[in-house]
Amino acid sequence: MEGGDIFIQDFINDLQESPESQIQKCFRGSSILITGGTGFVGKVLIEKLLRSCRDLNMIYIVARPLNGQNPNERVKEMFISPLFDRMKIENPMYRSQVRVVTGDFSQPNLGIDEVDVDTIRSKINVVIHLAATTADNNPTLHAAVCTNVRATRDLMVLAKRFQNLKAFVHVSSIFTNPSALEIYEQFYKSSVPASTVIQMVETLPDYVLNQVTAGLVSEWPDIVTFTKAMSEQIVQSAGQELPVCVIRPGFVLGTANEPIVGWTNLNDLTGCALGFGLGLVRIFHGPSHVNAEIVPVDMLVNLLLVACWDLIGNKTDVVNEEVPRDVVNTLIYNYASSNYKPCSWNQLGEKFFKNQKKVLSSNFFFMRFYYVTDSIFLYRVMTFYLHTVPGKIVDLFIWILEKQPRLNDFYRRVHAAAKHLSSYQRTRVRYHNHNVSGLMNKMSTRDKMLFDFDMSTVSWDDYFDKYLRGFRVYLMGNRLQASGTNNNTLNRLITIHYNLIISICFLILIYVLYFY
């Protein structure tokens, strides 16, 4: 696949046959049910399984109709992505290892037909539960609880019917317990029972739910992390009856190593980065010293598979002395970058800025710069002058040209995304990862190479350089340009930028002198 002057060969490691690993052997002949398989993490997981565990029997992908496409059409279209190009070379018979199960996790009993359940219940060996509504979708309480909490309950009920189940892997979030300053690899009690929340959304009308939402989720950054905490309650209650583990990742971003470097999706964080790359977003709010718990998606997928391997045949005998014995029923893995290579929000912005300048695009409107402030007053003043005012001026010219104004709508979405992200930046939290370290120590040298999830090996400078290149190609569809190839545009934008700053300072000065 060619993206201007960026080539897939630049991002693919050498295709070499390797001796079989213990993890590959674990998945030989297995049938795996994956929920959320058409999502960001799900796609990377399916690609990894079909490429690195080619001797598996079958992957069952639970998918729903969407945007006029039936589930089979959606999955077929999914494999067109360049993410799967390497896998297709190494496993050309992959289509015979994929089956689609029609389901809808917003519906009772997962929306799966009983005939399909009868077909698969004797075949499934592993369940990997990724399906969840995300904060990027701005879900209502009703939608989030149905998809994230009730569906988890119904899936665990279904999993108990699987006759040959060996492992159930549930993906949660590192942010499910925001009131604690130290997060251990254990379950935490919640003031609200999950069963009560499910009953509420099934019986109360939406207008009542909308009124109680703010008070109900006030301890959490958003509705999604609240429902993730509720889903952990569900897993905890069923943990003694099923072979289950929980993975808690931080913010999941693009690939670090495989199958192609820099492949990513659009979410709140990448949306802000997109605005920054276009020269539109300049001001960010939040404490700059708090760690941005970012996780490369390919490393998260590797952790999922290694945890699954441990659950199936090597359930760890390493005692986690940080967790009280009476709460150890289910293995939980806290996966946060601050335990390996800490990167604060301010450093994250600096790395975006540093690497954006290396990879210029013709699709930028203003000169790029950024500023992070923890003062809400300063943030509001600067966003007004540097976002709102230019946005209204540009939209006015667009309206005069009889076209649809869009820039102010873009800024409203970006400000909402930035406000959402700032809720994760309030407190420095320590995430204990004893179980993750113990899991890594159990792996062979070969498995550490094939299923690497050690973030201490990641150079964030190199990661964001490749990430932004992939961002240009896979999200923006741009050819990459070497520095210096677009100097005329850059010089023009620099002139506009400083003229704007001078004009704003002049207006502020006039205002102060006139009114005071």
LOROLO-960622 format. One record per residue (C-alpha): residue number from 1; x, y, z. Coordinates in pm, whole numbers, m for minus. Each point is the difference from the previous one (the first is absolute). Layout:
# LOROLO-960622
> NUM X Y Z .
...
This chain:
# LOROLO-960622
> 1 0 0 0 .
> 2 141 336 m96 .
> 3 m89 327 172 .
> 4 177 271 m199 .
> 5 362 m43 94 .
> 6 m74 m226 295 .
> 7 8 m374 m71 .
> 8 m117 m302 191 .
> 9 354 m138 m32 .
> 10 115 281 227 .
> 11 m215 m132 281 .
> 12 7 m379 m38 .
> 13 261 m209 175 .
> 14 180 m265 m199 .
> 15 m224 m298 m70 .
> 16 191 m286 155 .
> 17 m117 m339 115 .
> 18 57 m42 372 .
> 19 0 m311 221 .
> 20 m333 m67 163 .
> 21 m51 174 332 .
> 22 m192 m123 301 .
> 23 m266 263 m61 .
> 24 m42 m103 m363 .
> 25 m30 m360 112 .
> 26 m264 99 256 .
> 27 m231 135 m272 .
> 28 47 m291 m242 .
> 29 m339 m145 m91 .
> 30 m185 252 217 .
> 31 m323 178 m85 .
> 32 m20 357 126 .
> 33 m308 218 42 .
> 34 83 370 m27 .
> 35 m241 281 83 .
> 36 82 345 m131 .
> 37 200 m158 m279 .
> 38 m82 277 m248 .
> 39 127 267 240 .
> 40 347 148 31 .
> 41 153 m252 243 .
> 42 m203 m285 m151 .
> 43 145 47 m348 .
> 44 356 m9 132 .
> 45 m82 m307 210 .
> 46 m151 m191 m294 .
> 47 295 90 m222 .
> 48 247 m119 265 .
> 49 m180 m330 53 .
> 50 m29 m77 m372 .
> 51 366 89 m59 .
> 52 180 m128 309 .
> 53 m231 m286 102 .
> 54 m86 m139 m344 .
> 55 m72 m348 133 .
> 56 m307 112 191 .
> 57 m325 m159 m109 .
> 58 m248 286 m27 .
> 59 m63 360 101 .
> 60 m366 83 60 .
> 61 m65 374 m28 .
> 62 m318 134 157 .
> 63 m119 292 m214 .
> 64 m321 195 m57 .
> 65 m151 162 m309 .
> 66 115 360 m33 .
> 67 m40 281 m253 .
> 68 m194 m215 m245 .
> 69 253 m286 9 .
> 70 m68 m344 141 .
> 71 260 m156 235 .
> 72 165 m210 m273 .
> 73 41 305 m224 .
> 74 154 197 286 .
> 75 256 m269 77 .
> 76 83 m47 m367 .
> 77 59 373 m37 .
> 78 211 1 317 .
> 79 260 m227 m163 .
> 80 55 254 m280 .
> 81 194 219 243 .
> 82 380 18 m49 .
> 83 23 m123 359 .
> 84 m58 m352 m135 .
> 85 241 11 m297 .
> 86 282 m174 182 .
> 87 m232 m266 141 .
> 88 m134 m80 m347 .
> 89 355 m69 m118 .
> 90 81 m230 293 .
> 91 m340 m170 22 .
> 92 m170 5 m342 .
> 93 m266 m250 120 .
> 94 m120 228 280 .
> 95 m358 24 m133 .
> 96 m66 m365 92 .
> 97 83 86 363 .
> 98 m253 280 47 .
> 99 m373 m32 68 .
> 100 m250 274 79 .
> 101 m261 m31 274 .
> 102 m281 255 m25 .
> 103 m57 177 330 .
> 104 m70 341 151 .
> 105 134 73 347 .
> 106 m246 281 55 .
> 107 m280 m261 m4 .
> 108 m101 m251 271 .
> 109 183 m332 m19 .
> 110 254 163 m234 .
> 111 m243 m19 m292 .
> 112 143 m342 m91 .
> 113 m240 m255 m145 .
> 114 m36 m320 202 .
> 115 75 m203 m313 .
> 116 342 166 m21 .
> 117 61 m69 369 .
> 118 m75 m370 m51 .
> 119 244 m2 m293 .
> 120 297 145 189 .
> 121 m44 m101 365 .
> 122 196 m324 m33 .
> 123 272 164 m209 .
> 124 110 311 188 .
> 125 319 m30 205 .
> 126 79 367 58 .
> 127 m213 314 37 .
> 128 164 342 m35 .
> 129 m245 272 95 .
> 130 88 336 m158 .
> 131 m343 133 m97 .
> 132 m89 327 171 .
> 133 m139 339 m84 .
> 134 268 267 37 .
> 135 4 356 130 .
> 136 72 121 m354 .
> 137 m358 m99 m89 .
> 138 m139 217 284 .
> 139 m244 m274 106 .
> 140 m301 44 225 .
> 141 m16 m187 330 .
> 142 m253 m240 m151 .
> 143 220 m85 m299 .
> 144 319 m32 205 .
> 145 m153 m225 265 .
> 146 m170 m226 m254 .
> 147 316 m43 m207 .
> 148 268 m2 269 .
> 149 m169 m145 308 .
> 150 m304 m206 m95 .
> 151 178 m147 m302 .
> 152 292 m108 222 .
> 153 m245 m174 231 .
> 154 m176 m172 m290 .
> 155 329 m104 m159 .
> 156 121 m161 322 .
> 157 m331 m184 29 .
> 158 50 m119 m356 .
> 159 362 m98 68 .
> 160 m115 m237 275 .
> 161 m177 m197 m273 .
> 162 319 m45 m202 .
> 163 96 m360 63 .
> 164 372 31 m72 .
> 165 79 351 123 .
> 166 357 43 122 .
> 167 34 378 33 .
> 168 m211 316 16 .
> 169 193 327 m40 .
> 170 m184 321 91 .
> 171 142 339 m102 .
> 172 m80 280 243 .
> 173 180 333 64 .
> 174 275 126 228 .
> 175 m228 293 88 .
> 176 m288 m193 158 .
> 177 94 101 357 .
> 178 70 375 m13 .
> 179 m39 66 373 .
> 180 311 m203 92 .
> 181 354 138 m28 .
> 182 151 m348 m14 .
> 183 m166 m263 m218 .
> 184 86 m361 75 .
> 185 m79 m302 m215 .
> 186 m318 m81 186 .
> 187 m371 74 m14 .
> 188 m133 308 178 .
> 189 m335 42 167 .
> 190 m251 237 m153 .
> 191 m276 191 177 .
> 192 m247 m105 m270 .
> 193 m75 m369 m76 .
> 194 20 m87 m370 .
> 195 m329 m189 19 .
> 196 m173 316 125 .
> 197 140 206 m288 .
> 198 m117 m259 m254 .
> 199 m348 m3 155 .
> 200 m11 380 m14 .
> 201 70 26 m372 .
> 202 m244 m280 m78 .
> 203 m289 156 190 .
> 204 45 379 16 .
> 205 m75 229 m296 .
> 206 290 179 m167 .
> 207 m93 346 129 .
> 208 25 m127 359 .
> 209 332 m172 m71 .
> 210 135 319 m152 .
> 211 m89 188 319 .
> 212 177 m244 232 .
> 213 305 m64 m218 .
> 214 218 285 132 .
> 215 m46 m102 364 .
> 216 41 m371 m72 .
> 217 331 30 m185 .
> 218 141 300 191 .
> 219 296 m201 136 .
> 220 112 m107 m347 .
> 221 143 199 m294 .
> 222 m290 m98 m224 .
> 223 m285 m243 m51 .
> 224 221 m257 m171 .
> 225 248 m40 287 .
> 226 m296 m25 238 .
> 227 m148 m286 m204 .
> 228 343 m165 m28 .
> 229 13 m2 380 .
> 230 m346 m155 8 .
> 231 106 m267 m249 .
> 232 291 m92 228 .
> 233 m258 m72 269 .
> 234 m167 m243 m239 .
> 235 333 m172 m72 .
> 236 84 m19 368 .
> 237 m328 m173 83 .
> 238 55 m264 m270 .
> 239 375 m34 47 .
> 240 m25 m311 215 .
> 241 m208 m181 m262 .
> 242 202 86 m310 .
> 243 371 9 m92 .
> 244 12 377 m31 .
> 245 254 283 13 .
> 246 m32 378 m36 .
> 247 227 231 m200 .
> 248 1 369 96 .
> 249 174 211 m268 .
> 250 48 376 m12 .
> 251 m70 216 m307 .
> 252 46 m231 m299 .
> 253 184 162 m291 .
> 254 149 m118 m330 .
> 255 233 m292 m64 .
> 256 362 17 114 .
> 257 144 m295 m195 .
> 258 m242 m230 m175 .
> 259 m141 m78 m245 .
> 260 64 351 m132 .
> 261 138 282 206 .
> 262 m225 301 58 .
> 263 m339 m151 m84 .
> 264 m263 174 214 .
> 265 m362 110 28 .
> 266 m186 321 76 .
> 267 m84 68 365 .
> 268 3 299 236 .
> 269 379 4 25 .
> 270 69 m51 m370 .
> 271 m279 248 m80 .
> 272 181 267 201 .
> 273 323 m103 m173 .
> 274 m173 32 m337 .
> 275 m111 352 88 .
> 276 351 81 114 .
> 277 148 m143 m319 .
> 278 m229 221 m205 .
> 279 110 303 198 .
> 280 m350 44 142 .
> 281 40 m116 361 .
> 282 252 197 203 .
> 283 m105 5 364 .
> 284 m36 m294 239 .
> 285 m121 m1 357 .
> 286 118 m221 284 .
> 287 286 m59 245 .
> 288 301 m58 m222 .
> 289 188 m219 252 .
> 290 m257 m284 18 .
> 291 93 m314 m192 .
> 292 m186 m69 m322 .
> 293 m55 m374 33 .
> 294 39 m84 m369 .
> 295 25 m357 m126 .
> 296 94 m117 m352 .
> 297 m282 m219 m128 .
> 298 226 m279 m132 .
> 299 167 m36 341 .
> 300 m341 m14 168 .
> 301 m105 m278 m239 .
> 302 317 m194 83 .
> 303 m79 32 372 .
> 304 m353 m131 m64 .
> 305 133 m311 m171 .
> 306 272 m65 258 .
> 307 m251 38 284 .
> 308 m228 m243 m182 .
> 309 287 m249 m36 .
> 310 74 26 372 .
> 311 m367 m51 83 .
> 312 m29 m310 m219 .
> 313 304 m203 93 .
> 314 228 181 238 .
> 315 m219 185 247 .
> 316 254 194 195 .
> 317 122 m133 330 .
> 318 173 331 75 .
> 319 m158 153 310 .
> 320 m91 367 m28 .
> 321 87 117 350 .
> 322 m146 345 m73 .
> 323 m354 m138 m8 .
> 324 m176 m144 309 .
> 325 m52 m376 m25 .
> 326 m376 26 54 .
> 327 m49 208 m318 .
> 328 210 m214 m234 .
> 329 m244 m191 m219 .
> 330 68 140 m344 .
> 331 330 109 m151 .
> 332 m1 369 m88 .
> 333 270 171 m208 .
> 334 56 376 32 .
> 335 165 108 m324 .
> 336 117 361 19 .
> 337 297 172 m164 .
> 338 103 178 322 .
> 339 134 m333 127 .
> 340 236 m24 m297 .
> 341 64 329 m180 .
> 342 m190 287 167 .
> 343 m123 270 m237 .
> 344 m180 303 146 .
> 345 m272 186 m188 .
> 346 241 289 m54 .
> 347 266 m237 m138 .
> 348 m266 m156 m220 .
> 349 m79 342 m147 .
> 350 369 74 m51 .
> 351 52 m328 m185 .
> 352 m302 67 m221 .
> 353 132 349 m76 .
> 354 358 m115 m59 .
> 355 m96 m277 m240 .
> 356 m280 189 m177 .
> 357 264 247 m121 .
> 358 195 m289 m155 .
> 359 m293 m126 m204 .
> 360 m168 289 m179 .
> 361 m333 m28 m178 .
> 362 m167 227 m250 .
> 363 m321 m21 206 .
> 364 76 252 269 .
> 365 m166 336 42 .
> 366 200 189 262 .
> 367 351 m14 139 .
> 368 24 m275 261 .
> 369 75 77 364 .
> 370 m141 m120 329 .
> 371 m25 110 360 .
> 372 m108 m201 305 .
> 373 m142 186 300 .
> 374 m159 m120 323 .
> 375 m181 335 40 .
> 376 m359 m32 m116 .
> 377 m26 381 m28 .
> 378 305 26 m226 .
> 379 m120 m299 m201 .
> 380 m339 160 m66 .
> 381 153 336 m95 .
> 382 252 m154 m238 .
> 383 m250 m237 m162 .
> 384 m229 294 m61 .
> 385 267 203 m178 .
> 386 188 m285 m170 .
> 387 m286 m240 m78 .
> 388 m341 167 16 .
> 389 87 334 m166 .
> 390 195 m148 m295 .
> 391 m271 m265 m37 .
> 392 m277 256 m27 .
> 393 201 210 m247 .
> 394 74 m299 m223 .
> 395 m361 m121 17 .
> 396 m118 348 m96 .
> 397 209 m7 m317 .
> 398 m124 m353 m74 .
> 399 m361 116 47 .
> 400 61 296 m235 .
> 401 122 m252 m259 .
> 402 m335 m180 50 .
> 403 156 m313 145 .
> 404 m73 m182 324 .
> 405 194 148 299 .
> 406 175 m276 192 .
> 407 291 137 201 .
> 408 m199 104 308 .
> 409 m167 m342 12 .
> 410 347 m155 m19 .
> 411 117 214 293 .
> 412 m303 m94 206 .
> 413 82 m369 m49 .
> 414 368 54 78 .
> 415 m76 201 314 .
> 416 m236 m276 116 .
> 417 272 m261 m64 .
> 418 259 213 181 .
> 419 m236 46 296 .
> 420 m52 m375 13 .
> 421 376 m68 m7 .
> 422 65 258 273 .
> 423 m210 m211 238 .
> 424 278 m262 m19 .
> 425 270 254 83 .
> 426 m100 109 348 .
> 427 197 m235 222 .
> 428 325 m191 m15 .
> 429 m81 m366 67 .
> 430 231 m294 56 .
> 431 m105 m319 m180 .
> 432 151 m314 149 .
> 433 85 m267 m259 .
> 434 132 m298 193 .
> 435 m202 m247 m208 .
> 436 115 149 m331 .
> 437 366 m25 109 .
> 438 m52 m357 118 .
> 439 m159 m94 m331 .
> 440 295 143 m191 .
> 441 246 m199 212 .
> 442 m175 m326 m90 .
> 443 46 44 m375 .
> 444 272 m167 m204 .
> 445 246 205 m202 .
> 446 m183 m95 m321 .
> 447 m338 101 142 .
> 448 140 333 120 .
> 449 99 70 m360 .
> 450 m327 m111 m158 .
> 451 m237 137 264 .
> 452 185 303 131 .
> 453 m191 224 243 .
> 454 297 151 183 .
> 455 m55 376 m36 .
> 456 342 71 152 .
> 457 143 m76 m346 .
> 458 m207 278 m162 .
> 459 164 329 m91 .
> 460 m283 252 11 .
> 461 185 234 m236 .
> 462 29 m274 m259 .
> 463 m354 m123 72 .
> 464 m162 338 m61 .
> 465 212 62 m308 .
> 466 m135 m321 m156 .
> 467 m343 52 153 .
> 468 m44 337 m167 .
> 469 122 m135 m332 .
> 470 m260 m273 22 .
> 471 m253 258 118 .
> 472 59 198 m322 .
> 473 m29 m302 m226 .
> 474 m270 m215 163 .
> 475 m230 269 144 .
> 476 59 308 m215 .
> 477 86 m178 m326 .
> 478 291 237 m62 .
> 479 326 m43 m181 .
> 480 287 72 235 .
> 481 225 292 m74 .
> 482 354 50 109 .
> 483 79 318 191 .
> 484 66 291 m229 .
> 485 m230 m111 m283 .
> 486 m281 231 101 .
> 487 188 307 118 .
> 488 m214 255 m185 .
> 489 m317 m116 176 .
> 490 180 m21 334 .
> 491 145 349 m32 .
> 492 m342 139 m91 .
> 493 m158 m163 305 .
> 494 278 127 227 .
> 495 m74 354 m121 .
> 496 m374 m45 61 .
> 497 67 m151 341 .
> 498 212 284 134 .
> 499 m226 264 m152 .
> 500 m292 m164 181 .
> 501 190 m5 330 .
> 502 96 368 m40 .
> 503 m359 91 m86 .
> 504 m136 m182 304 .
> 505 253 168 230 .
> 506 m87 337 m150 .
> 507 m373 m57 53 .
> 508 58 m105 361 .
> 509 211 312 57 .
> 510 m267 227 m150 .
> 511 m267 m171 213 .
> 512 201 45 320 .
> 513 81 366 m73 .
> 514 m356 86 m100 .
> 515 m186 m171 285 .
> 516 250 43 279 .
